[in-house]
Amino acid sequence: MQSIARTVAVLLVSPLLLTHAILSRLGSSDQSLETHSQILSMLPGTLGSYLRVGFYRHTLDHCHPTATISFGALLSKTNTRLGQHVYVGPRCMLGCVTLEDDVLLGPAVQIPSGPHMHGTSRLDVPIRKQPGIPRRVTVGRDSWIGASAIIMNNVGEQTIVGAGAVVTKPLPPRVVAAGSPAKQIRSRVE
């Protein structure tokens, strides 16, 4: 039944796949993805998730068909990778990110494309005109990121990041981290 629903979802979003292909040729594929992401983010419920996944399976580097992408989630980079059984909570914002298998993102999690999205070194040039250094952020398999966390660096596998935490430095595997900036508060290994 789920495979039929996934196939129907792809058919339903095929007009958006066509406009994405056209807009990507006329401008940037990331800009087109962001536009379509905003449209698709407004579709509620399970149907909305199926339609989003149907679209992203054909527009991202990788989006496994078992992913769930909730209402209000915005994706902005075509080189994003979403593994098996990934759950992207409501109102999440994702840049260049890899979410490995079984990653859970609570509501309103933000994962920009690294900590240096904007240049700031020159005072004679507005920040908006200074080039940043975007990079991929990876959240390791079976990790759970709490609500409203901001993830600007890699998170090791089977790691839990507390709600509202701000990850500025890489986190090792199998730890619990919280705070701003996020710090390891305990190990998950006994």
Solvent accessible surface area in square Angstrom, and as a share of the most:
residue,aa,sasa,rsa
1,M,185,0.83
2,Q,108,0.48
3,S,72,0.47
4,I,108,0.55
5,A,36,0.28
6,R,46,0.17
7,T,81,0.47
8,V,70,0.40
9,A,3,0.02
10,V,29,0.17
11,L,120,0.60
12,L,105,0.52
13,V,3,0.02
14,S,50,0.32
15,P,81,0.51
16,L,41,0.21
17,L,34,0.17
18,L,113,0.56
19,T,57,0.33
20,H,17,0.07
21,A,48,0.37
22,I,87,0.44
23,L,71,0.36
24,S,27,0.18
25,R,214,0.78
26,L,141,0.70
27,G,51,0.49
28,S,44,0.28
29,S,46,0.29
30,D,43,0.22
31,Q,122,0.54
32,S,3,0.02
33,L,0,0.00
34,E,74,0.33
35,T,62,0.36
36,H,4,0.02
37,S,0,0.00
38,Q,90,0.40
39,I,91,0.46
40,L,1,0.01
41,S,4,0.02
42,M,123,0.55
43,L,64,0.32
44,P,94,0.59
45,G,53,0.51
46,T,98,0.57
47,L,116,0.58
48,G,0,0.00
49,S,12,0.08
50,Y,51,0.19
51,L,18,0.09
52,R,0,0.00
53,V,6,0.03
54,G,2,0.02
55,F,0,0.00
56,Y,0,0.00
57,R,87,0.32
58,H,106,0.47
59,T,14,0.08
60,L,14,0.07
61,D,84,0.44
62,H,86,0.39
63,C,7,0.04
64,H,40,0.18
65,P,41,0.26
66,T,35,0.20
67,A,7,0.06
68,T,51,0.30
69,I,0,0.00
70,S,15,0.10
71,F,84,0.35
72,G,14,0.14
73,A,0,0.00
74,L,47,0.24
75,L,0,0.00
76,S,27,0.18
77,K,52,0.22
78,T,28,0.16
79,N,58,0.30
80,T,0,0.00
81,R,99,0.36
82,L,0,0.00
83,G,9,0.08
84,Q,75,0.33
85,H,103,0.46
86,V,1,0.01
87,Y,80,0.30
88,V,0,0.00
89,G,0,0.00
90,P,39,0.25
91,R,140,0.51
92,C,0,0.00
93,M,95,0.42
94,L,5,0.03
95,G,5,0.05
96,C,12,0.07
97,V,0,0.00
98,T,19,0.11
99,L,1,0.00
100,E,66,0.29
101,D,54,0.28
102,D,66,0.34
103,V,0,0.00
104,L,80,0.40
105,L,1,0.01
106,G,10,0.09
107,P,53,0.34
108,A,27,0.21
109,V,0,0.00
110,Q,77,0.34
111,I,1,0.00
112,P,41,0.26
113,S,2,0.01
114,G,1,0.01
115,P,46,0.29
116,H,107,0.48
117,M,64,0.28
118,H,115,0.52
119,G,15,0.15
120,T,91,0.53
121,S,105,0.68
122,R,130,0.47
123,L,177,0.88
124,D,107,0.56
125,V,34,0.20
126,P,68,0.43
127,I,98,0.50
128,R,185,0.68
129,K,123,0.52
130,Q,16,0.07
131,P,120,0.75
132,G,24,0.23
133,I,127,0.65
134,P,81,0.51
135,R,85,0.31
136,R,58,0.21
137,V,0,0.00
138,T,35,0.20
139,V,0,0.00
140,G,4,0.04
141,R,101,0.37
142,D,60,0.31
143,S,1,0.01
144,W,131,0.46
145,I,0,0.00
146,G,9,0.09
147,A,36,0.28
148,S,61,0.39
149,A,0,0.00
150,I,59,0.30
151,I,0,0.00
152,M,42,0.19
153,N,18,0.09
154,N,59,0.30
155,V,4,0.02
156,G,14,0.14
157,E,54,0.24
158,Q,43,0.19
159,T,0,0.00
160,I,38,0.19
161,V,1,0.01
162,G,20,0.19
163,A,76,0.59
164,G,42,0.40
165,A,0,0.00
166,V,30,0.17
167,V,1,0.00
168,T,51,0.30
169,K,152,0.64
170,P,89,0.56
171,L,16,0.08
172,P,60,0.38
173,P,62,0.39
174,R,84,0.31
175,V,7,0.04
176,V,17,0.10
177,A,0,0.00
178,A,35,0.27
179,G,38,0.37
180,S,84,0.54
181,P,72,0.45
182,A,17,0.13
183,K,128,0.54
184,Q,93,0.41
185,I,111,0.57
186,R,134,0.49
187,S,50,0.32
188,R,99,0.36
189,V,93,0.53
190,E,198,0.89
